[in-house]
Amino acid sequence: MGALALLLGASLVAGWVDAVIGGGGLILIPVLMSVTGMPAAAVLATNKVAAVTGTASAGLTMVRRVGVPRATWAYAVAAGSLSACGALAVSLIDDSVIRPAIIVLLLAVGTFVALKPSFGTSEATPTLTRGRILAGVALAAGVGFYDGIFGPGTGMFLTMGFTALFAQSFLNSAAMAKVINTATNLGALVVFIIGGHVAWGLALSLAVANLVGAQIGARTVLRGGSRLVRGALLVLVVVLCARLVS
């Protein structure tokens, strides 16, 4: 019971973190690995059940309050499809190749946001030109593949990308990111389900806890706005870099 309580608590906190900026897997996955002793594929698959539930819940809450462009749903399809491809290809790409590239990208993102306080504060409605929409599809597909094959910081990369691409606020980008991150989690989860890796009894319990945390997190974001997302993004950059270097 103590181990289950620890897992449920970790899932709840992970749901909150995912809803605010993304990166909840950094909390739940290590706890799953240390407490359950399950194989890595089972840990990732079980985490995805919780993540897709919480992220979808947070996304629904934010979309109702903030709204997203229609193109977001096309981005979600592209991202989900590429996430499934990434999950299938996970054994083909060496982790030692991905880690250094992601660390450099994270440091670049953190430095840019820290040195440009005005970034992500615009409340203007972006002009969705054809070029920007196509660029959004490419962004969603690329990040979706990354989520299927590696994963940490998916929500953050989507939020940053959409903020830069559409010159909109972090809050609007975060709402879009939740929709697309739900699709990437679902795409990878389908592959894991087909492979028979999900520990369903535990996964469903964790999903409930993650959903509760995600709802709290979504309301936290809506109250805190773009300023909160910006702060959370910078914290996540530091945490992810420390995690990847260790």
Secondary structure, 3 states (H helix, E strand, C coil): CHHHHHHHHHHHHHHHHHHHCCCCHHHHHHHHHHHHCCCHHHHHHHHHHHHHHHHHHHHHHHHHHHCCCCHHHHHHHHHHHHHHHHHHCHHHCCHHHHHHHHHHHHHHHHHHHHHCCCCCCCCCCCCCCHHHHHHHHHHHHHHHHHHHHCCCCHHHHHHHHHHHHHCCCHHHHHHHHHHHHHHHHHHHHHHHHHCCCCCHHHHHHHHHHHHHHHHHHHHHHHHHHHHHHHHHHHHHHHHHHHHHHC
